[in-house]
Amino acid sequence: MAMHKFVPPTGPGDVLADRRRLWILGASRLAFTIAVAIATHTVFPLLRWMQHRRIRSGDVIWLEDMPGPPQSQRFDHLAFVPADITPNPGPVRKRARFMKVEYPAAAYPFAFRQPPISGNAINGLGEERPRRPDHVFFGDSYKRAWGKLDWYFQVMEPTAIHRLIVRMFWQDRARVGPVAPTVTTLGTPEEASAHIKALATRIGAGLVGITRLRPEFCYHDSNPDFTYAIAIGVPMDREEMLHTPSERSNQQIMRTYLDVNRVAIRLAHAIRALGYPAQASTNLAPGSSTEVLHVPIAIAAGLGQLGKHGSMITPEFGSNVRLATVLTDLPLAVDQPRDIGVDDLCAHCRICETNCPPHALFPEKQLVRGQRRWYVNFDKCAPYFAETRGCGICIEVCPWSTPGKGQELMRTLLERREGAGGAART
């Protein structure tokens, strides 16, 4: 949903209007959070018990029978290609000995009677022309094409995860707010950027970068009216994530989302106090999670590069990081994308491929919305992700995610490339 952009008030009328909007926003978020909190301890446990009972009985869970609204998302601009959630064939070799749990088999108790449009078609796999992305999963509404699988995923999450999500929903009420009526200057854009990065680091960011907000960073139905995007990364606890996929690792993911959301919300508040519009674009909460795509923003802001597993790789933390974004009009000096040598390694490394139970990773870059890039087969990945309540195998087995190894890899790969003539492998 579109969020009202708060701007500096020009008179008492604007102040009163902003207060009214905030009161309505706070009241609606309070009501929504209370409803979800009640469902966490009543409706969801009942639905979860019903689904587990069907699984124990050997019955197929037809996703179309899951409660929730019917699909209303339309794709008139796309040719209909039915989804195939059958895992790709091939043996899974657990090559990463440091992983703490066995990988569950890619076997699902659920199925579609009538498969929806392929998530790969929605994402633009094979398309030669650039376009802005469509929503496919983790949206505001379960009316989307893959909403029934999303609903199954949410229902089957344990209560401990739902409690963290409730905290996230309530936390997100503060992602927007009134802007101070007077402007406090921070000097040149370069000085302002240095100030903002230092502030973000003090309040908990592990990574910070700045880029201009471009249309391709936003979903096709989202048009945030801001000039700059501040990318924020917070690392996850590596030891906890070595237990993926499990409830233990899933709780770590949710806690890190809470942390990175908190940093973004506090940073946006600080910028508004300077007299500039700013809002936090966070994760999972309604509205906030359907505005922008954090990964391309973070890559453009110089935090890292896209890896074969479809996630951003950073030299500091590998892919063991969660992202949020602050949108603002504060004049800032932007960062440039960084080449840290990811393509040189991903072109021949197959660790994430061979560790993926549904074999959802392509060995080569694919054409996606007019650009060749690393891409994960959505139809193969999403069902396993839903069944394991949040898989993160590929990002943890990645060599870049080994603590202390990223910087060394970057130096080695770039030196090797320079010695070979300077061309990156693709």
C-alpha positions as a Markdown table, in Angstrom:
| # | Residue | x | y | z |
|---|---|---|---|---|
| 1 | Met | 0.0 | 0.0 | 0.0 |
| 2 | Ala | 1.2 | 3.6 | -0.6 |
| 3 | Met | 2.5 | 5.4 | 2.4 |
| 4 | His | 1.8 | 9.1 | 2.9 |
| 5 | Lys | 5.0 | 11.1 | 2.6 |
| 6 | Phe | 5.5 | 13.4 | 5.5 |
| 7 | Val | 7.2 | 16.7 | 4.5 |
| 8 | Pro | 8.2 | 19.7 | 6.6 |
| 9 | Pro | 5.0 | 21.5 | 7.8 |
| 10 | Thr | 4.4 | 25.0 | 6.5 |
| 11 | Gly | 1.8 | 26.0 | 9.1 |
| 12 | Pro | -0.4 | 24.9 | 12.0 |
| 13 | Gly | -2.8 | 23.2 | 9.5 |
| 14 | Asp | 0.0 | 20.9 | 8.3 |
| 15 | Val | 1.0 | 20.1 | 11.8 |
| 16 | Leu | -2.6 | 19.1 | 12.7 |
| 17 | Ala | -2.9 | 17.1 | 9.5 |
| 18 | Asp | 0.3 | 15.2 | 10.2 |
| 19 | Arg | -0.8 | 14.4 | 13.8 |
| 20 | Arg | -4.1 | 13.1 | 12.5 |
| 21 | Arg | -2.4 | 10.9 | 10.0 |
| 22 | Leu | -0.1 | 9.5 | 12.7 |
| 23 | Trp | -3.0 | 8.9 | 15.0 |
| 24 | Ile | -4.8 | 7.0 | 12.4 |
| 25 | Leu | -1.7 | 5.0 | 11.4 |
| 26 | Gly | -0.9 | 4.2 | 15.0 |
| 27 | Ala | -4.5 | 3.1 | 15.8 |
| 28 | Ser | -4.7 | 0.9 | 12.7 |
| 29 | Arg | -1.3 | -0.7 | 13.4 |
| 30 | Leu | -2.3 | -1.3 | 17.0 |
| 31 | Ala | -5.5 | -3.0 | 16.0 |
| 32 | Phe | -3.7 | -5.1 | 13.3 |
| 33 | Thr | -0.9 | -6.1 | 15.7 |
| 34 | Ile | -3.4 | -7.1 | 18.4 |
| 35 | Ala | -5.4 | -9.2 | 15.9 |
| 36 | Val | -2.2 | -11.0 | 14.7 |
| 37 | Ala | -1.1 | -11.5 | 18.3 |
| 38 | Ile | -4.4 | -13.1 | 19.2 |
| 39 | Ala | -4.3 | -15.3 | 16.1 |
| 40 | Thr | -0.7 | -16.3 | 17.0 |
| 41 | His | -2.1 | -18.1 | 20.1 |
| 42 | Thr | -5.5 | -19.2 | 18.8 |
| 43 | Val | -6.1 | -19.5 | 15.0 |
| 44 | Phe | -2.6 | -20.4 | 13.9 |
| 45 | Pro | -2.0 | -23.2 | 16.4 |
| 46 | Leu | -5.4 | -24.7 | 15.4 |
| 47 | Leu | -4.6 | -24.5 | 11.7 |
| 48 | Arg | -1.2 | -25.9 | 12.2 |
| 49 | Trp | -2.6 | -28.8 | 14.2 |
| 50 | Met | -5.1 | -29.5 | 11.4 |
| 51 | Gln | -2.3 | -29.5 | 8.8 |
| 52 | His | -0.1 | -31.8 | 10.8 |
| 53 | Arg | -3.0 | -34.2 | 11.3 |
| 54 | Arg | -3.5 | -34.4 | 7.6 |
| 55 | Ile | 0.2 | -34.9 | 7.0 |
| 56 | Arg | 0.3 | -37.8 | 9.6 |
| 57 | Ser | -2.7 | -39.3 | 7.8 |
| 58 | Gly | -0.8 | -39.2 | 4.5 |
| 59 | Asp | -3.3 | -36.9 | 2.9 |
| 60 | Val | -2.2 | -34.4 | 0.3 |
| 61 | Ile | -2.6 | -30.7 | 1.5 |
| 62 | Trp | -4.1 | -29.1 | -1.6 |
| 63 | Leu | -2.9 | -25.5 | -1.4 |
| 64 | Glu | -6.1 | -24.2 | -3.0 |
| 65 | Asp | -8.0 | -25.5 | 0.1 |
| 66 | Met | -5.9 | -23.4 | 2.5 |
| 67 | Pro | -8.0 | -20.6 | 4.1 |
| 68 | Gly | -7.6 | -17.1 | 2.9 |
| 69 | Pro | -8.8 | -14.9 | 0.1 |
| 70 | Pro | -8.9 | -16.1 | -3.5 |
| 71 | Gln | -6.3 | -15.1 | -6.0 |
| 72 | Ser | -6.9 | -11.7 | -7.6 |
| 73 | Gln | -3.4 | -10.8 | -8.9 |
| 74 | Arg | -3.5 | -10.5 | -12.7 |
| 75 | Phe | -0.7 | -11.1 | -15.2 |
| 76 | Asp | -2.3 | -10.0 | -18.5 |
| 77 | His | 1.1 | -8.8 | -19.7 |
| 78 | Leu | 2.6 | -12.3 | -19.3 |
| 79 | Ala | 2.2 | -15.5 | -21.2 |
| 80 | Phe | 0.8 | -18.2 | -18.8 |
| 81 | Val | 3.4 | -20.8 | -18.0 |
| 82 | Pro | 2.3 | -23.2 | -15.3 |
| 83 | Ala | 4.5 | -23.7 | -12.3 |
| 84 | Asp | 6.2 | -27.0 | -11.7 |
| 85 | Ile | 7.3 | -27.4 | -8.1 |
| 86 | Thr | 8.8 | -30.8 | -8.6 |
| 87 | Pro | 12.4 | -30.7 | -7.4 |
| 88 | Asn | 15.0 | -31.0 | -10.1 |
| 89 | Pro | 16.6 | -34.4 | -10.2 |
| 90 | Gly | 20.1 | -35.2 | -8.9 |
| 91 | Pro | 21.9 | -36.2 | -5.8 |
| 92 | Val | 22.5 | -33.8 | -2.9 |
| 93 | Arg | 26.0 | -34.0 | -1.5 |
| 94 | Lys | 26.4 | -32.2 | 1.8 |
| 95 | Arg | 29.9 | -31.0 | 1.0 |
| 96 | Ala | 29.9 | -28.3 | 3.7 |
| 97 | Arg | 31.0 | -30.3 | 6.7 |
| 98 | Phe | 30.6 | -27.4 | 9.1 |
| 99 | Met | 26.8 | -27.4 | 8.7 |
| 100 | Lys | 25.2 | -28.6 | 11.9 |
| 101 | Val | 22.0 | -30.3 | 10.7 |
| 102 | Glu | 21.1 | -32.7 | 8.0 |
| 103 | Tyr | 19.1 | -31.2 | 5.1 |
| 104 | Pro | 15.5 | -32.4 | 4.9 |
| 105 | Ala | 14.6 | -34.1 | 1.7 |
| 106 | Ala | 12.8 | -32.1 | -1.0 |
| 107 | Ala | 9.5 | -33.9 | -0.5 |
| 108 | Tyr | 6.4 | -31.9 | 0.1 |
| 109 | Pro | 3.0 | -32.8 | 1.7 |
| 110 | Phe | 1.3 | -30.1 | -0.4 |
| 111 | Ala | 0.5 | -29.7 | -4.0 |
| 112 | Phe | -1.5 | -27.5 | -6.4 |
| 113 | Arg | -4.6 | -28.9 | -8.1 |
| 114 | Gln | -4.2 | -26.2 | -10.7 |
| 115 | Pro | -0.6 | -24.8 | -10.7 |
| 116 | Pro | -0.4 | -21.0 | -10.7 |
| 117 | Ile | 1.6 | -19.1 | -13.2 |
| 118 | Ser | 5.3 | -19.9 | -12.8 |
| 119 | Gly | 7.2 | -17.6 | -10.4 |
| 120 | Asn | 9.9 | -17.6 | -13.0 |
| 121 | Ala | 7.5 | -16.0 | -15.5 |
| 122 | Ile | 6.5 | -13.4 | -12.9 |
| 123 | Asn | 10.1 | -12.6 | -12.2 |
| 124 | Gly | 10.9 | -12.2 | -15.9 |
| 125 | Leu | 13.1 | -15.2 | -16.6 |
| 126 | Gly | 14.0 | -15.3 | -20.3 |
| 127 | Glu | 12.6 | -11.8 | -21.0 |
| 128 | Glu | 14.7 | -9.6 | -23.3 |
| 129 | Arg | 13.2 | -6.3 | -22.3 |
| 130 | Pro | 13.8 | -4.5 | -19.0 |
| 131 | Arg | 10.8 | -3.9 | -16.8 |
| 132 | Arg | 10.1 | -3.3 | -13.1 |
| 133 | Pro | 9.6 | -6.4 | -11.0 |
| 134 | Asp | 6.2 | -7.9 | -10.0 |
| 135 | His | 5.3 | -9.2 | -6.5 |
| 136 | Val | 5.5 | -12.9 | -6.2 |
| 137 | Phe | 6.0 | -13.9 | -2.5 |
| 138 | Phe | 6.0 | -12.3 | 0.9 |
| 139 | Gly | 3.5 | -9.7 | -0.1 |
| 140 | Asp | 0.9 | -7.6 | 1.7 |
| 141 | Ser | -1.9 | -9.8 | 0.5 |
| 142 | Tyr | -2.4 | -13.5 | 0.2 |
| 143 | Lys | -4.4 | -12.8 | -3.0 |
| 144 | Arg | -1.2 | -13.1 | -5.1 |
| 145 | Ala | -0.6 | -16.0 | -7.4 |
| 146 | Trp | 1.6 | -17.8 | -4.9 |
| 147 | Gly | -0.4 | -16.5 | -1.9 |
| 148 | Lys | -1.6 | -20.0 | -0.9 |
| 149 | Leu | 1.9 | -21.3 | -0.6 |
| 150 | Asp | 2.8 | -18.1 | 1.3 |
| 151 | Trp | -0.2 | -18.7 | 3.6 |
| 152 | Tyr | 0.9 | -22.4 | 4.2 |
| 153 | Phe | 4.4 | -21.1 | 5.1 |
| 154 | Gln | 3.0 | -18.6 | 7.6 |
| 155 | Val | 0.6 | -21.0 | 9.2 |
| 156 | Met | 3.2 | -23.7 | 9.7 |
| 157 | Glu | 5.6 | -21.4 | 11.4 |
| 158 | Pro | 5.9 | -22.2 | 15.1 |
| 159 | Thr | 4.5 | -19.8 | 17.7 |
| 160 | Ala | 8.0 | -18.5 | 18.6 |
| 161 | Ile | 8.4 | -17.2 | 15.1 |
| 162 | His | 4.9 | -15.6 | 15.1 |
| 163 | Arg | 5.8 | -13.7 | 18.3 |
| 164 | Leu | 8.8 | -12.2 | 16.6 |
| 165 | Ile | 6.7 | -11.3 | 13.6 |
| 166 | Val | 4.2 | -9.6 | 15.9 |
| 167 | Arg | 7.0 | -7.5 | 17.4 |
| 168 | Met | 8.1 | -6.6 | 13.8 |
| 169 | Phe | 4.5 | -5.4 | 12.9 |
| 170 | Trp | 4.4 | -3.2 | 16.0 |
| 171 | Gln | 7.9 | -1.9 | 15.5 |
| 172 | Asp | 7.0 | -0.8 | 12.0 |
| 173 | Arg | 4.5 | 1.8 | 13.2 |
| 174 | Ala | 7.4 | 4.2 | 13.6 |
| 175 | Arg | 8.9 | 3.9 | 10.2 |
| 176 | Val | 7.3 | 7.2 | 9.1 |
| 177 | Gly | 6.6 | 10.3 | 11.1 |
| 178 | Pro | 6.5 | 14.1 | 11.1 |
| 179 | Val | 9.4 | 16.1 | 9.7 |
| 180 | Ala | 11.0 | 18.9 | 11.8 |
| 181 | Pro | 9.8 | 22.4 | 10.5 |
| 182 | Thr | 13.3 | 23.8 | 10.3 |
| 183 | Val | 16.3 | 22.4 | 8.4 |
| 184 | Thr | 19.6 | 21.5 | 10.2 |
| 185 | Thr | 22.4 | 21.5 | 7.6 |
| 186 | Leu | 25.1 | 19.0 | 7.7 |
| 187 | Gly | 27.5 | 20.7 | 5.3 |
| 188 | Thr | 28.2 | 19.3 | 1.9 |
| 189 | Pro | 26.6 | 16.1 | 0.6 |
| 190 | Glu | 29.9 | 14.4 | 1.3 |
| 191 | Glu | 29.9 | 15.6 | 4.9 |
| 192 | Ala | 26.2 | 14.6 | 5.2 |
| 193 | Ser | 26.9 | 11.1 | 4.0 |
| 194 | Ala | 29.8 | 10.7 | 6.4 |
| 195 | His | 27.5 | 11.9 | 9.2 |
| 196 | Ile | 24.7 | 9.5 | 8.3 |
| 197 | Lys | 27.0 | 6.5 | 7.9 |
| 198 | Ala | 28.6 | 7.2 | 11.3 |
| 199 | Leu | 25.2 | 7.5 | 12.9 |
| 200 | Ala | 23.9 | 4.3 | 11.3 |
| 201 | Thr | 27.0 | 2.5 | 12.5 |
| 202 | Arg | 26.6 | 3.8 | 16.1 |
| 203 | Ile | 23.0 | 2.5 | 16.2 |
| 204 | Gly | 23.8 | -0.9 | 15.0 |
| 205 | Ala | 24.5 | -1.1 | 11.2 |
| 206 | Gly | 27.2 | -3.4 | 10.1 |
| 207 | Leu | 27.2 | -2.1 | 6.6 |
| 208 | Val | 26.0 | 1.3 | 5.1 |
| 209 | Gly | 25.9 | 2.6 | 1.6 |
| 210 | Ile | 24.0 | 5.3 | -0.4 |
| 211 | Thr | 22.6 | 5.4 | -3.9 |
| 212 | Arg | 20.0 | 7.3 | -5.8 |
| 213 | Leu | 16.6 | 5.7 | -5.8 |
| 214 | Arg | 15.8 | 4.5 | -9.3 |
| 215 | Pro | 12.5 | 3.1 | -10.7 |
| 216 | Glu | 14.0 | -0.4 | -11.2 |
| 217 | Phe | 14.6 | -0.6 | -7.5 |
| 218 | Cys | 10.8 | -0.4 | -6.9 |
| 219 | Tyr | 8.0 | -2.8 | -7.5 |
| 220 | His | 5.9 | -2.0 | -10.6 |
| 221 | Asp | 3.0 | -0.6 | -8.4 |
| 222 | Ser | 5.3 | 1.3 | -6.0 |
| 223 | Asn | 6.5 | 4.8 | -6.6 |
| 224 | Pro | 8.1 | 6.2 | -3.5 |
| 225 | Asp | 8.7 | 9.9 | -3.9 |
| 226 | Phe | 12.2 | 10.1 | -2.6 |
| 227 | Thr | 15.6 | 10.9 | -4.1 |
| 228 | Tyr | 18.1 | 8.8 | -2.2 |
| 229 | Ala | 18.2 | 5.3 | -0.7 |
| 230 | Ile | 20.4 | 4.4 | 2.2 |
| 231 | Ala | 21.2 | 0.6 | 2.3 |
| 232 | Ile | 21.7 | -0.9 | 5.7 |
| 233 | Gly | 23.1 | -4.4 | 6.5 |
| 234 | Val | 23.2 | -6.2 | 9.8 |
| 235 | Pro | 25.0 | -9.5 | 10.1 |
| 236 | Met | 23.4 | -12.7 | 11.4 |
| 237 | Asp | 24.9 | -14.9 | 14.1 |
| 238 | Arg | 27.0 | -17.3 | 12.2 |
| 239 | Glu | 26.9 | -20.1 | 14.8 |
| 240 | Glu | 23.1 | -20.0 | 14.9 |
| 241 | Met | 22.8 | -19.9 | 11.1 |
| 242 | Leu | 25.0 | -23.1 | 10.8 |
| 243 | His | 21.9 | -24.9 | 12.0 |
| 244 | Thr | 19.9 | -24.0 | 8.9 |
| 245 | Pro | 17.3 | -25.1 | 8.0 |
| 246 | Ser | 15.8 | -25.3 | 11.5 |
| 247 | Glu | 13.7 | -23.3 | 13.9 |
| 248 | Arg | 16.9 | -22.2 | 15.6 |
| 249 | Ser | 18.2 | -20.6 | 12.4 |
| 250 | Asn | 14.8 | -19.2 | 11.5 |
| 251 | Gln | 14.6 | -17.4 | 14.8 |
| 252 | Gln | 18.0 | -15.9 | 14.2 |
| 253 | Ile | 16.8 | -14.6 | 10.8 |
| 254 | Met | 13.8 | -13.0 | 12.4 |
| 255 | Arg | 15.8 | -11.5 | 15.2 |
| 256 | Thr | 18.2 | -10.0 | 12.7 |
| 257 | Tyr | 15.2 | -8.6 | 10.7 |
| 258 | Leu | 14.1 | -6.9 | 14.0 |
| 259 | Asp | 17.6 | -5.5 | 14.4 |
| 260 | Val | 18.1 | -4.2 | 10.9 |
| 261 | Asn | 14.5 | -2.8 | 10.9 |
| 262 | Arg | 15.3 | -1.0 | 14.2 |
| 263 | Val | 18.4 | 0.6 | 12.7 |
| 264 | Ala | 16.5 | 1.8 | 9.6 |
| 265 | Ile | 13.6 | 3.2 | 11.7 |
| 266 | Arg | 15.9 | 5.0 | 14.1 |
| 267 | Leu | 18.0 | 6.4 | 11.2 |
| 268 | Ala | 14.9 | 7.7 | 9.4 |
| 269 | His | 13.7 | 9.3 | 12.6 |
| 270 | Ala | 17.1 | 11.1 | 13.0 |
| 271 | Ile | 16.9 | 12.4 | 9.4 |
| 272 | Arg | 13.4 | 13.7 | 9.9 |
| 273 | Ala | 14.6 | 15.5 | 13.0 |
| 274 | Leu | 17.0 | 17.4 | 10.7 |
| 275 | Gly | 14.1 | 18.7 | 8.7 |
| 276 | Tyr | 14.2 | 16.3 | 5.7 |
| 277 | Pro | 11.6 | 13.7 | 4.7 |
| 278 | Ala | 12.7 | 10.1 | 5.4 |
| 279 | Gln | 11.0 | 6.8 | 5.9 |
| 280 | Ala | 12.2 | 3.3 | 6.7 |
| 281 | Ser | 11.5 | 0.5 | 4.2 |
| 282 | Thr | 11.7 | -2.6 | 6.4 |
| 283 | Asn | 10.9 | -6.3 | 6.1 |
| 284 | Leu | 7.8 | -8.5 | 6.5 |
| 285 | Ala | 5.5 | -5.7 | 7.8 |
| 286 | Pro | 2.5 | -4.8 | 5.6 |
| 287 | Gly | 3.2 | -2.0 | 3.2 |
| 288 | Ser | 6.9 | -1.6 | 4.1 |
| 289 | Ser | 8.0 | -4.9 | 2.5 |
| 290 | Thr | 6.4 | -4.2 | -0.9 |
| 291 | Glu | 8.0 | -0.8 | -1.7 |
| 292 | Val | 11.5 | -1.4 | -2.8 |
| 293 | Leu | 14.0 | -4.3 | -3.4 |
| 294 | His | 16.7 | -4.2 | -0.8 |
| 295 | Val | 19.3 | -6.3 | -2.7 |
| 296 | Pro | 19.6 | -4.2 | -5.9 |
| 297 | Ile | 19.7 | -1.0 | -3.8 |
| 298 | Ala | 22.5 | -2.4 | -1.6 |
| 299 | Ile | 24.5 | -3.6 | -4.6 |
| 300 | Ala | 24.1 | -0.1 | -6.2 |
| 301 | Ala | 25.2 | 1.4 | -2.9 |
| 302 | Gly | 28.5 | -0.6 | -3.0 |
| 303 | Leu | 27.8 | -3.1 | -0.2 |
| 304 | Gly | 28.5 | -6.1 | -2.4 |
| 305 | Gln | 27.7 | -8.1 | -5.5 |
| 306 | Leu | 25.0 | -10.6 | -6.5 |
| 307 | Gly | 26.0 | -14.2 | -6.1 |
| 308 | Lys | 25.0 | -17.5 | -7.8 |
| 309 | His | 22.6 | -18.2 | -4.9 |
| 310 | Gly | 20.6 | -15.1 | -5.7 |
| 311 | Ser | 21.7 | -13.2 | -2.6 |
| 312 | Met | 24.2 | -10.3 | -2.2 |
| 313 | Ile | 27.7 | -11.2 | -1.2 |
| 314 | Thr | 29.7 | -8.8 | 0.9 |
| 315 | Pro | 33.5 | -9.0 | 1.7 |
| 316 | Glu | 32.7 | -8.4 | 5.4 |
| 317 | Phe | 30.0 | -11.0 | 6.0 |
| 318 | Gly | 29.5 | -12.9 | 2.8 |
| 319 | Ser | 25.7 | -13.4 | 2.4 |
| 320 | Asn | 25.2 | -13.8 | 6.2 |
| 321 | Val | 23.5 | -10.5 | 6.4 |
| 322 | Arg | 19.9 | -9.0 | 6.4 |
| 323 | Leu | 19.0 | -5.7 | 4.7 |
| 324 | Ala | 16.7 | -2.7 | 5.1 |
| 325 | Thr | 16.5 | 0.7 | 3.4 |
| 326 | Val | 15.9 | 4.3 | 4.4 |
| 327 | Leu | 14.4 | 6.5 | 1.7 |
| 328 | Thr | 15.1 | 10.2 | 2.0 |
| 329 | Asp | 15.5 | 13.6 | 0.3 |
| 330 | Leu | 18.5 | 14.6 | 2.5 |
| 331 | Pro | 21.1 | 15.7 | -0.1 |
| 332 | Leu | 23.8 | 13.0 | 0.0 |
| 333 | Ala | 26.9 | 11.9 | -1.8 |
| 334 | Val | 26.3 | 8.5 | -3.4 |
| 335 | Asp | 28.5 | 5.5 | -3.4 |
| 336 | Gln | 29.4 | 3.4 | -6.5 |
| 337 | Pro | 28.9 | -0.3 | -7.0 |
| 338 | Arg | 31.9 | -2.4 | -6.1 |
| 339 | Asp | 33.5 | -5.3 | -8.0 |
| 340 | Ile | 34.8 | -7.6 | -5.3 |
| 341 | Gly | 35.4 | -10.6 | -7.5 |
| 342 | Val | 32.2 | -12.5 | -6.9 |
| 343 | Asp | 31.7 | -13.5 | -10.6 |
| 344 | Asp | 35.3 | -14.8 | -10.8 |
| 345 | Leu | 34.5 | -17.4 | -8.1 |
| 346 | Cys | 30.8 | -18.1 | -8.8 |
| 347 | Ala | 31.5 | -18.9 | -12.4 |
| 348 | His | 33.3 | -22.1 | -11.4 |
| 349 | Cys | 32.3 | -22.7 | -7.8 |
| 350 | Arg | 29.4 | -25.2 | -7.3 |
| 351 | Ile | 29.1 | -25.5 | -3.5 |
| 352 | Cys | 25.7 | -23.8 | -3.3 |
| 353 | Glu | 24.5 | -25.8 | -6.3 |
| 354 | Thr | 25.4 | -29.2 | -4.8 |
| 355 | Asn | 24.1 | -28.4 | -1.4 |
| 356 | Cys | 20.7 | -27.3 | -2.6 |
| 357 | Pro | 18.2 | -30.1 | -1.9 |
| 358 | Pro | 15.7 | -29.1 | -4.7 |
| 359 | His | 18.5 | -28.2 | -7.1 |
| 360 | Ala | 17.1 | -24.7 | -7.6 |
| 361 | Leu | 20.4 | -23.0 | -8.6 |
| 362 | Phe | 21.4 | -22.4 | -12.2 |
| 363 | Pro | 25.0 | -23.1 | -13.1 |
| 364 | Glu | 25.2 | -20.1 | -15.3 |
| 365 | Lys | 23.7 | -16.6 | -15.4 |
| 366 | Gln | 20.2 | -16.2 | -16.9 |
| 367 | Leu | 18.5 | -13.5 | -18.9 |
| 368 | Val | 16.0 | -11.8 | -16.5 |
| 369 | Arg | 14.1 | -8.7 | -17.5 |
| 370 | Gly | 16.6 | -7.7 | -20.1 |
| 371 | Gln | 19.8 | -8.4 | -18.0 |
| 372 | Arg | 22.0 | -11.4 | -17.6 |
| 373 | Arg | 22.3 | -12.1 | -13.9 |
| 374 | Trp | 22.5 | -14.9 | -11.4 |
| 375 | Tyr | 19.1 | -16.3 | -10.8 |
| 376 | Val | 17.4 | -18.9 | -8.5 |
| 377 | Asn | 14.6 | -21.1 | -10.0 |
| 378 | Phe | 11.7 | -19.8 | -8.0 |
| 379 | Asp | 9.4 | -22.7 | -8.7 |
| 380 | Lys | 12.0 | -25.1 | -7.2 |
| 381 | Cys | 13.2 | -22.9 | -4.3 |
| 382 | Ala | 10.0 | -21.5 | -2.9 |
| 383 | Pro | 8.3 | -24.9 | -2.0 |
| 384 | Tyr | 11.4 | -26.1 | -0.2 |
| 385 | Phe | 11.7 | -22.7 | 1.5 |
| 386 | Ala | 8.1 | -22.9 | 2.7 |
| 387 | Glu | 8.4 | -26.5 | 3.8 |
| 388 | Thr | 11.5 | -25.9 | 5.9 |
| 389 | Arg | 10.0 | -22.6 | 7.2 |
| 390 | Gly | 12.9 | -20.5 | 5.8 |
| 391 | Cys | 15.9 | -22.3 | 4.2 |
| 392 | Gly | 19.3 | -20.6 | 4.1 |
| 393 | Ile | 21.6 | -23.4 | 3.1 |
| 394 | Cys | 23.0 | -21.7 | 0.1 |
| 395 | Ile | 24.1 | -18.5 | 1.8 |
| 396 | Glu | 25.7 | -20.4 | 4.7 |
| 397 | Val | 27.7 | -22.9 | 2.6 |
| 398 | Cys | 29.0 | -20.1 | 0.4 |
| 399 | Pro | 32.8 | -19.6 | 0.9 |
| 400 | Trp | 32.3 | -15.9 | 1.3 |
| 401 | Ser | 30.2 | -16.4 | 4.4 |
| 402 | Thr | 33.0 | -18.0 | 6.3 |
| 403 | Pro | 34.1 | -15.4 | 9.0 |
| 404 | Gly | 37.2 | -13.6 | 8.0 |
| 405 | Lys | 37.5 | -15.2 | 4.6 |
| 406 | Gly | 35.7 | -12.6 | 2.4 |
| 407 | Gln | 38.4 | -9.9 | 2.4 |
| 408 | Glu | 41.1 | -12.6 | 1.6 |
| 409 | Leu | 38.9 | -14.0 | -1.2 |
| 410 | Met | 38.4 | -10.5 | -2.7 |
| 411 | Arg | 42.1 | -9.7 | -2.7 |
| 412 | Thr | 43.1 | -13.1 | -4.2 |
| 413 | Leu | 40.5 | -13.0 | -6.9 |
| 414 | Leu | 41.1 | -9.4 | -8.0 |
| 415 | Glu | 44.9 | -10.0 | -8.0 |
| 416 | Arg | 44.5 | -13.2 | -10.0 |
| 417 | Arg | 42.2 | -11.3 | -12.5 |
| 418 | Glu | 44.7 | -8.5 | -12.9 |
| 419 | Gly | 47.5 | -11.0 | -13.6 |
| 420 | Ala | 45.3 | -12.7 | -16.2 |
| 421 | Gly | 44.5 | -9.5 | -18.1 |
| 422 | Gly | 41.8 | -7.8 | -16.0 |
| 423 | Ala | 38.6 | -9.4 | -17.4 |
| 424 | Ala | 36.0 | -10.7 | -14.9 |
| 425 | Arg | 34.6 | -14.2 | -15.5 |
| 426 | Thr | 30.9 | -14.2 | -16.2 |
